[in-house]
Amino acid sequence: MAAAVGAMVLALVMTACGGDPSAGGGQDTKPVAVTEEQLAKLPKATTYDALEQAPADPAKGDTSAGKNGTGTVLHPKQTLAVYDEPSGKPFAKLPVKQISSPTWVPVVAEKGDWAQILLPTRPNGASGWVHTTDKSVEEAHNDFAVTVHRDDFTLEITKKGEQIGEWTIGVGKDEHPTPTGRQYIIASIEEQVNDYSPIVLPLSYHSESHETFGGGPGTVGIHTWPDNSFVGKANSDGCIRVTKEALDELVKLPLGTIVEVV
């Protein structure tokens, strides 16, 4: 699976290798107050962390992003408390950066000033709620999505449901499969250690067969390979191997773009 910038990020991604928000009704509720001291003690929502208490993605197998685009994505302007439900209990904090990239997360549900977002932590499909204001978040709309078909060894990029590219890829071998579900691109990392991929795109999911890999948390990534021997094969430790032509298009996608692996 993938590697990354410097020794710390190198261990992050494994080396062998959206849908539109649904508006919720009801009256808006204010968040439970969190002091700076309490916020500091909350665990971070990053690829290095595990948040077993996080609510599960309400539609982990949703594939509507491929038809509609990722939809609303959020960037925290400051560290945000993440709650288990609107006006519920804070269980984590969302930092401004993920690895070396600005944090952008897809919104999968909305209720008043609350947004349910997908998180980049273990377990796969973790989510949480954040209270959104003009001061706390930057909001954007993302028309792109990626769909990976493991059985067909294909990766497709769409914009508003229209295909703009499709390539044959490599995926995880049977004993270390590429995990399925609604995930997203959390960072774009220029490779400075290995020479098999100029850029690595870590995803929000982790290997379900490797608890750790190379000293890191077993983050699944998208990257190229020194040759095309991987094309149309299940031969990685879980990462998605793509051709240079595919990577050239993937790196143009905004962070937070949903990647549906089916």
Secondary structure, DSSP 8 states (H G I E B T S, - for coil): ----SHHHHHTTB-S------EEE-S---------HHHHHHS-B-STT-B-TTS-B-TTTT--THHHH--EEEEEESS-EEEESSTT--EEEEE-SEETTEE--EEEEEEETTEEEEE-SSBTTTBEEEEE--TTTEEEEEE-EEEEEETTTTEEEEEETTEEEEEEE-BEE-TTS----EEEEB---EE-SS-SS-SEEEEEEEE-SS-S-BTTB--EEEEE--SSSTTTT-EEESS-EE--HHHHHHHTTS-TT-EEEE-
